């Protein structure tokens, strides 16, 4: 889906992610567009850092969702295992993470890596 239909409304705060996977995808997009405010807002308050400094030399280019557990509109917890591909000074790389998400005050939030 185009950004304006998928992640834009989440980043703008006019919609909430219905699933843990959708929140994870929106957080990946926030890294891509440099939306630090959304990253902090979607991070669970018990594990949220006081600030995030993004690497300006990193360009996020592709996301692969490898596995999900729970995280549906009917769950209170879920995990998403993913691989995020990037370019760093014209060198390709990727990072893998198995992330944990929980509902906080009715909405999905990123708790941290497993």
Protein Blocks (a to p, Z undefined) as FASTA:
>chain_A
ZZklmmmmmmnopaccfbfklmmmmmmmmmmnopaklmmmmpcfklocfbdcddfkbccf
bdcdfbdcehilkbcbdcddddddddeehiacddddddddddeehiacdfbdZZ
